[in-house]
Each structure stands twice: as structure tokens, then as C-alpha cells.
């Protein structure tokens, strides 16, 4: 996770290990954005899994897109 931006947002990646068969562990990473609720520009803030079609989907997707398009988190092709 990076330091907060001037507007209080934080962008980064969440990493963990996925358990496979036996002792096999696979690294897994996902972009994450932590945005103060007062800064989110949607009528109704939603938590949990947000699917396309929900009112806040495009706004939240924009925050996650910023995580990987700006140098907050780098994902290398593998």
C-alpha cells in the first residue's frame, strides 16, 4: 500500500498465497483502492463484491483502474 494521496486515497496491491494440492502455494495479487467515503462520488456507497450493473460499478472500477494505470502497483506479464 502506498502513502495516502493529497486527497486521502490510497492505492496498492493485496497479495496472498492460494493453497493448491499438497504443499503447493501460488502467489495471487489484486489491485486495491482505499478511498474516504466522503470522496466517493456515488449516490449510495456499496461494500463487498460489486458487479457490473450496480450503480457504483463504474466509479469503483475507475479507482481500481487508477491503481494499475498509475505507478501505484505494477503487474508484470508472465
matplotlib code that plots the C-alpha trace (Angstrom):
import matplotlib.pyplot as plt

x = [0.0, 1.3, 1.2, -2.1, -2.5, -3.3, -7.0, -6.6, -6.9, -4.5, -3.8, -1.8, -2.0, -3.2, -1.1, -1.7, -0.9, -3.5, -3.4, -3.1, -2.7, -0.4, 2.2, 1.8, 1.2, 0.6, 1.1, -2.0, -2.3, -5.2, -5.4, -6.9, -8.1, -8.9, -11.0, -12.5, -16.3, -16.8, -14.7, -16.7, -19.0, -21.9, -25.5, -25.2, -21.9, -21.8, -19.5, -18.5, -18.4, -19.6, -20.8, -21.4, -24.9, -24.7, -24.9, -21.4, -19.6, -18.1, -16.9, -15.3, -13.8, -12.2, -10.4, -9.1, -8.0, -6.0, -4.2, -2.6, -2.5, -0.5, 2.6, 0.9, 1.2, 3.0, 1.8, 4.4, 3.3, 4.1]
y = [0.0, 3.5, 6.6, 8.5, 10.9, 14.6, 13.8, 10.9, 8.0, 5.0, 2.7, -0.6, -4.3, -7.0, -10.2, -13.6, -17.3, -19.6, -23.1, -25.8, -29.6, -30.7, -28.1, -26.1, -22.4, -20.0, -16.2, -14.2, -10.4, -7.9, -4.2, -2.3, 1.2, 2.7, 5.9, 8.0, 7.6, 11.4, 11.4, 8.7, 10.3, 7.9, 8.2, 5.1, 3.6, -0.1, -2.7, -6.2, -7.7, -5.1, -6.4, -4.7, -3.2, -1.9, 1.9, 2.3, -0.1, 2.3, 4.7, 1.9, 0.4, 3.8, 3.7, 0.2, 1.2, 4.1, 1.6, -0.1, 2.7, 5.0, 3.6, 2.6, -1.1, -2.9, -6.2, -7.8, -10.0, -13.6]
z = [0.0, -0.8, 1.3, 1.0, -1.8, -1.0, -1.2, 1.3, -1.2, -1.0, -3.9, -4.0, -4.3, -1.9, -2.1, -0.6, -1.3, -2.8, -1.4, -4.1, -3.8, -1.1, -0.2, -3.5, -2.9, -5.7, -5.2, -6.1, -6.2, -6.8, -7.1, -4.1, -3.6, -0.2, -0.7, 2.0, 1.8, 1.7, -1.5, -3.3, -5.9, -5.9, -4.5, -2.4, -1.2, -1.6, 0.1, -0.8, -4.3, -6.8, -10.1, -13.4, -13.5, -9.9, -9.6, -8.2, -10.5, -13.0, -10.2, -8.3, -11.4, -12.1, -8.8, -9.4, -12.9, -11.5, -9.2, -12.2, -14.8, -12.5, -10.8, -7.6, -8.5, -11.3, -12.7, -15.0, -17.8, -17.0]

ax = plt.figure().add_subplot(projection="3d")
ax.plot(x, y, z, "-o")
ax.set_aspect("equal")
plt.show()
